[in-house]
Amino acid sequence: MITFHTDKINKRFVRRVFENTIMHLGSHPMEFIKEWDIHVWGLEDTNIQFFEHIVTTSGQKINPNMPSGVTGLYRMDLYLHNSPNVFKLRENSDRIQHEICHALLLGTPQFVSGVHSMVNTRFKVSFWYWDRFKYNKFYLSIIDIRQWL
């Protein structure tokens, strides 16, 4: 189940990112969403101390102004831009699909390294989502972890 702790984020868009990422990676979206406890928080709720000891693959500290996430045992916490802005949606979608990749590899040796080593190997999908007054087409770039699924 997806629980939103935000007031401005486009919930339909977030759900569509989940559905399309999971479906195109070969799993069943509704089963995944029912099995996982997913929480969407605003960036202001990011626990900076949690990320204090973590560095990016390039060796830099995590930027608390960028979307981030934590994936554990059937729990996912996403810290996203609490905004309907289309540019922020792109950043949010990248973090969502990244954490979904970790979740799908849970319990495998590739849980962390499989996602981070393939971050530049992606495939693109498109989908439509409702944004206030009209449907918009969105192009999503997904990390290609299909070889391990």
N, C-alpha and C positions, 0 to 999 in steps of 0.2 A: 504494500500500500504506500502511496506517496502522500506525505503530510507536508503541507506548505506552512511555513512560519514567516511568510512574506505577504505584502499587500499590493505590490505593483507589478510583480513578475507575471508574464503571460502564462498561466497554468496550462492552457491548452497546448501552447507551444512546447512546454517542458514535457508534457505527456507524449506528444508526437515525436519528440527527440528520443525518448525512451523506447517507444513502440518501434520506430524505424531502425534504430541502432540494433536492438535485440533481434528483430526480425531479419535484418540483413546479415547478421552474424550467425543466423541459422537456429535461433532458439525461439521459444514461444513467449511473446511479450506479456500476455495476461498471467501466465503461470509465474513468470519471473516477478512481476509486480506484486502478485499475491504472496509470494514466498519471502520477499525482501521487505524490511522495514526501512523505507526511504524517507529522509527528511531534507527539505529544501529550506535553507536559512539565507538571510541576507549577509553580505560581506561584513557588516558591522557586528555580526555574531561570531565571527571567526575567533577562535581561541589562539591568539598569537603565541602564547607560551607552549602550546602543543607542538607548533611548528618550529620552535626555537632551535632544536637540534637537527632539523632536517634541511638538507640542501638539494638543489635541483641537480639534474644530470650534468649540468655545466659547472657545478660547484658553488652556485650562488644561494643565498638565503631565499626562502619563500617570500614572495611579495604579498602582503595581506590585502592589497588593493586589487588583486587579480583573483578570479574564481579559483577555488580549491576544493578538495574533497578528501574524505577518509572512508575507506571501505574496509569493513571488518567482517565478522562472521554473521552473514545475513542482515547486516545493518550498513546503510550508506548515508553519510552526512555530506551534503553538498552546500558549499558556501558560494552563492552566486550574486551577481548584480541584481538588486531588487529594482529593476527598471524594465519598462516595455520597449526601450530604445533598440532598434534593429541591430545596431553595432554591438550593443551589450548582449543581445541574444546570441550572436555569433560566438563571443567569448564563452558565454554560458554553455552553449551546445558542445563546444570542444571539451569542456570539463566534464559534462554529463557523460559523453560517449567514452571518455578516458576512464572514468570510474566504473562504467558498465563493463568495460573490457577487463578491469581488475576483478570485478564481481564474477564474470563468466569463467575466469581462470582460477577462482578460489579453490584451494585444495590441490593445486597442481604446482610443479616446480617453476612454472612460468608466471605465477601470480603477480610478481613484480617485474622481473626481468623481461618477460615476454611482451609486456605492454611497453615498457620504456625502451627496449631495443628496437621495437617496430614503430616507434612514434613517427618516423618519416616515411613509413610504408603504409599508404592509405588507399582507400577506394572511396568514390563519391556516390552518394545517392541523393535523390531529391524527393520532396514531399510538399504537400500543401497544408497550411495552417490558417486558422481564423485569427485576424488581428483587428479587433474593435468593429470595423465596418466592412471588411472585405477579406477574401482569401488571398494569401501570398504564397509564392513558391519559395522554398528554402533549399539550398544545397548544403548537404552535410558531409563532412570529410571524416571517415571512420578509420581508426587504426585497424589494420588488417591482421587480426589474430586468428583467423579461420583455420590455419594449419594446426592449431592446438586444441580446437574444439571437437 
